[in-house]
Amino acid sequence: MVNVIDQANASELPPVLHKSPRRFSWILALVVSISLCAGAAYDWTNIETVFVTSPAREPGPVLGLSPEDREALSEVRSGQRQAIDEIAELNRNVGAQQADLKRMADQIEALTAKIVSLQNSPAAMPVPPAPSPPPPHPVLKPAKRTIQPSKSEGPVSVGGAPLPAEPDSDQR
């Protein structure tokens, strides 16, 4: 080992080249990892096109299955198709409901803006008071006549009945 170092010192090569081959392995590892990262990034950005362009293929009938298993498998597949159709219908309904909700939210926002603008409008335009109804015509009530009892001539009892006349007063 000492011989190698002495030979390296004695050669005419620049000091950069006298270093060990470890530097080369680090550079190679760095280049490989950068290229792997670039390839992964490319695949990641194009992964959707890979799945979209690949045709969805139905698995063929499995030869080793019994007729009952094949029938059950076909029922499961039809159930899956039906579930996919129902999910698609639900997604359409949710989309329609979201559109309605957005429309209603926009209407509420517009009404709120109108209310705020009306509340902030200048007081120069007072609201005219509601017309008051005409005064009611006076109702004529029939006049009540007070009937006074006729006054009897002569003495009257406390209860109001006439007293018999005194015999002395007639004779005089």
ChimeraX attribute file (.defattr): number of C-alpha atoms within 10 A of each C-alpha:
attribute: neighborCount
match mode: 1-to-1
recipient: residues
	/A:1	6
	/A:2	7
	/A:3	8
	/A:4	9
	/A:5	10
	/A:6	10
	/A:7	11
	/A:8	16
	/A:9	13
	/A:10	9
	/A:11	10
	/A:12	9
	/A:13	10
	/A:14	10
	/A:15	10
	/A:16	7
	/A:17	9
	/A:18	13
	/A:19	11
	/A:20	9
	/A:21	9
	/A:22	9
	/A:23	9
	/A:24	11
	/A:25	11
	/A:26	11
	/A:27	11
	/A:28	12
	/A:29	11
	/A:30	12
	/A:31	11
	/A:32	12
	/A:33	12
	/A:34	12
	/A:35	12
	/A:36	12
	/A:37	11
	/A:38	12
	/A:39	11
	/A:40	12
	/A:41	12
	/A:42	11
	/A:43	13
	/A:44	10
	/A:45	9
	/A:46	11
	/A:47	11
	/A:48	10
	/A:49	10
	/A:50	10
	/A:51	10
	/A:52	9
	/A:53	8
	/A:54	8
	/A:55	8
	/A:56	8
	/A:57	6
	/A:58	7
	/A:59	6
	/A:60	6
	/A:61	10
	/A:62	10
	/A:63	8
	/A:64	8
	/A:65	11
	/A:66	10
	/A:67	10
	/A:68	9
	/A:69	12
	/A:70	15
	/A:71	12
	/A:72	12
	/A:73	15
	/A:74	13
	/A:75	12
	/A:76	12
	/A:77	13
	/A:78	12
	/A:79	12
	/A:80	12
	/A:81	12
	/A:82	12
	/A:83	12
	/A:84	12
	/A:85	12
	/A:86	12
	/A:87	12
	/A:88	12
	/A:89	12
	/A:90	12
	/A:91	12
	/A:92	12
	/A:93	12
	/A:94	12
	/A:95	12
	/A:96	12
	/A:97	12
	/A:98	12
	/A:99	12
	/A:100	12
	/A:101	12
	/A:102	12
	/A:103	12
	/A:104	12
	/A:105	12
	/A:106	12
	/A:107	12
	/A:108	12
	/A:109	12
	/A:110	12
	/A:111	12
	/A:112	12
	/A:113	12
	/A:114	12
	/A:115	12
	/A:116	11
	/A:117	11
	/A:118	10
	/A:119	10
	/A:120	9
	/A:121	10
	/A:122	9
	/A:123	8
	/A:124	6
	/A:125	7
	/A:126	7
	/A:127	7
	/A:128	6
	/A:129	6
	/A:130	6
	/A:131	6
	/A:132	6
	/A:133	6
	/A:134	6
	/A:135	6
	/A:136	6
	/A:137	6
	/A:138	6
	/A:139	6
	/A:140	6
	/A:141	6
	/A:142	6
	/A:143	6
	/A:144	6
	/A:145	6
	/A:146	6
	/A:147	6
	/A:148	6
	/A:149	7
	/A:150	6
	/A:151	9
	/A:152	11
	/A:153	9
	/A:154	11
	/A:155	13
	/A:156	14
	/A:157	10
	/A:158	8
	/A:159	6
	/A:160	11
	/A:161	10
	/A:162	14
	/A:163	13
	/A:164	10
	/A:165	12
	/A:166	10
	/A:167	8
	/A:168	7
	/A:169	7
	/A:170	7
	/A:171	6
	/A:172	5
